[in-house]
Amino acid sequence: MGLLILGLWSSVAGLFTGTIVFAVGQALAFPAFMSMAVRAAPASERGAVVGTFTAFFDLAFGIGALSLGAITAAAGIGGMFISAAGAAAAGLVVLLVAGKRRPDLVRSMPEIAASDAG
């Protein structure tokens, strides 16, 4: 949603609103995806999973930045944000499909809090 706001709402208020929404989502994404990756791995392989996940997360940021730079040159800033929102939506679809195939990897926030507390 933050990317769509940044792409469609061209004012200072839109910039701040879109940035806040995007930042909150980004702050929650890394730990949530890391939790899913670690939960899926056997205990003996969790260190390797953390390293691999972090490396590919960083690689995706690098490739994403280069790709979005090319999109910006072709479609402008608004087009870049809308393209990024489309990529995020595609990622959400993949996550939802994965959640249906492996429901043990996707838990609700109360379940996560309860397991962390105990």
C-alpha positions as CSV (number, residue, x, y, z in Angstrom):
1,M,0.0,0.0,0.0
2,G,2.8,2.4,0.8
3,L,4.3,2.0,-2.7
4,L,0.9,2.7,-4.3
5,I,0.5,5.8,-2.2
6,L,3.9,7.0,-3.2
7,G,3.2,6.3,-6.9
8,L,-0.3,7.9,-7.0
9,W,-0.4,10.6,-4.4
10,S,2.0,13.3,-5.6
11,S,2.2,15.7,-2.7
12,V,4.3,16.2,0.5
13,A,1.5,14.5,2.5
14,G,1.5,11.6,0.1
15,L,5.3,11.3,0.4
16,F,5.1,11.1,4.2
17,T,2.1,8.9,4.3
18,G,3.4,6.5,1.7
19,T,6.9,6.4,3.4
20,I,5.4,5.6,6.8
21,V,3.1,2.8,5.5
22,F,6.0,1.3,3.5
23,A,8.5,1.5,6.4
24,V,6.1,-0.2,8.8
25,G,5.6,-3.0,6.3
26,Q,9.3,-3.3,5.5
27,A,10.1,-3.4,9.2
28,L,7.8,-6.3,9.7
29,A,8.7,-8.2,6.6
30,F,12.3,-9.3,7.4
31,P,11.6,-10.8,10.8
32,A,8.4,-12.5,9.6
33,F,10.0,-14.1,6.6
34,M,13.1,-15.0,8.6
35,S,10.8,-16.7,11.2
36,M,9.1,-18.7,8.4
37,A,12.5,-19.8,7.0
38,V,13.9,-20.8,10.3
39,R,10.7,-22.7,11.4
40,A,10.9,-24.7,8.2
41,A,14.4,-25.9,8.8
42,P,15.7,-28.7,11.0
43,A,17.4,-27.4,14.2
44,S,20.8,-28.5,12.9
45,E,20.5,-26.4,9.7
46,R,19.1,-23.2,11.2
47,G,22.4,-21.3,11.2
48,A,22.9,-22.0,7.5
49,V,19.3,-21.0,6.8
50,V,19.8,-17.6,8.5
51,G,23.0,-17.0,6.5
52,T,21.4,-18.0,3.2
53,F,18.2,-16.1,3.8
54,T,20.1,-12.9,4.7
55,A,22.4,-13.2,1.7
56,F,19.5,-13.7,-0.7
57,F,17.5,-10.9,1.0
58,D,20.4,-8.5,0.4
59,L,20.8,-9.8,-3.2
60,A,17.2,-9.1,-3.9
61,F,17.6,-5.5,-2.6
62,G,20.6,-5.0,-5.0
63,I,18.8,-6.5,-8.0
64,G,15.6,-4.7,-7.1
65,A,17.4,-1.3,-6.9
66,L,19.0,-1.8,-10.3
67,S,15.7,-3.0,-11.9
68,L,13.8,-0.1,-10.4
69,G,16.4,2.3,-11.7
70,A,15.8,1.1,-15.2
71,I,12.0,1.3,-14.8
72,T,12.4,4.8,-13.4
73,A,14.3,5.8,-16.5
74,A,11.6,4.4,-18.7
75,A,8.4,5.2,-16.8
76,G,9.3,7.9,-14.3
77,I,9.1,7.9,-10.5
78,G,5.4,7.2,-10.3
79,G,5.7,4.3,-12.7
80,M,8.6,2.9,-10.7
81,F,6.5,2.9,-7.4
82,I,3.5,1.4,-9.1
83,S,5.8,-1.3,-10.7
84,A,7.3,-2.0,-7.2
85,A,3.7,-2.3,-5.8
86,G,2.9,-4.8,-8.5
87,A,6.0,-6.9,-7.5
88,A,4.9,-6.7,-3.9
89,A,1.4,-7.9,-4.8
90,A,2.9,-10.8,-6.7
91,G,5.0,-11.7,-3.7
92,L,1.8,-11.6,-1.5
93,V,0.2,-14.1,-3.9
94,V,3.2,-16.4,-3.6
95,L,3.1,-16.1,0.2
96,L,-0.6,-16.9,0.3
97,V,-0.1,-19.9,-2.0
98,A,2.8,-21.1,0.1
99,G,0.7,-20.6,3.2
100,K,-2.0,-22.9,1.9
101,R,0.6,-25.5,0.9
102,R,2.5,-25.3,4.2
103,P,0.1,-23.9,6.8
104,D,2.6,-25.0,9.6
105,L,4.9,-22.1,8.4
106,V,2.3,-19.4,8.8
107,R,1.0,-18.6,12.2
108,S,-1.1,-15.7,13.6
109,M,0.5,-13.0,15.8
110,P,-1.1,-14.4,19.0
111,E,0.4,-17.8,18.3
112,I,3.8,-16.3,17.7
113,A,3.6,-14.2,20.9
114,A,2.5,-17.2,22.9
115,S,5.4,-19.4,21.6
116,D,7.9,-16.6,22.2
117,A,6.7,-16.1,25.8
118,G,6.9,-19.7,26.7
